[in-house]
């Protein structure tokens, strides 16, 4: 129910954020995410998707504030082989609503930006992958086993052109994804999100 409410309100909130910006628009892109985890044998990145809205307000050019509201899919495929987590391969699929708020400095058509991001987990699942490739749902794990809030630092740049921009960004998570004391907390011991994003933005105004 909460997820449906968030998804219903999100488009209206996105338009309101964009309307207040001196420059605003829609953005869509692809993500390459991973989890930096202790005591694992192997980690493989996960391809994902991001979409939402962005805005930029100028303080005194070239300095401004860039803020966004995004849907973002994250996760990774992690192979364990130790005493605590046991052995096996697990696929973590995590879906967030994210709010990056970053200081922005423009140098010609290039916008350099950096600052904190905050994320709200709207969905999660973990899949156990057998050695023959068979995928089994880990039924005892759901969103309640993960920390609802995520936060970290974002660093990126965007190259502007008439009517749009192309951007690249790295997001470094600073909070463990697993809820302490849960199975997710044990299986993803000290695991945090890290994501690289390439995006295309379409500007409403400039």
Steps between C-alpha positions, in 0.01 A plus 500: 500500500777747593681424176187576294449830683862603438476414131173694469632815669843492335403647157329800665796557732741478208312768306487725807878469551567578135268802497702666779833452325663755273603204285313172523410191305459126476786251501534132421802274505671175575674395820790266572475415869695291746524435873831543675485207742745347746592129492377409152671299227360693204274791415336567163336826403130526421353696209202714594286800417443850632244768413359815651533875499776752561521869577770763546477832681780755465643688800746712302623345180692282456397364845162342561305218662399191305229271634325195362226251583564160346397138486815285503560125493810370677655175622763246404575130463715387793678166551565392859727227631567548870390386843259787576297524180566147373558437131290591199413769249232758575340769283397812693233712327427831673273782379521853641348844474804731520547868576848634411565860612830626358702817466551580134775694320472572127797532267359583160264218395626268777327484839716347776300397807555324833307453822294260708222271385219343700312187397173334605470125433169415329572138407755223556555134425791258511542198273716195565674375184590129480821381336299391192351850462162424658362805683314444827309775678616552859151515648600599853653828376296807412511877541464475879840327520678801351562851624229721354721809486824523305739791472838583353696734277450575131761637256433573136494724198256585224576632152227737388368556149195674355198344669682240705810353660701178526622410849721256687505447876643280774299435818682374811272352767580551868238284670475121521213368291408217742294557813711412806400164648317381187607232253572777249719666759705181533504406130598853398738571785614862471370516140443849363376626164723637231368604159625651176239671281488627141193713424327715242312808618233696313459859622163673549652847528836675508 
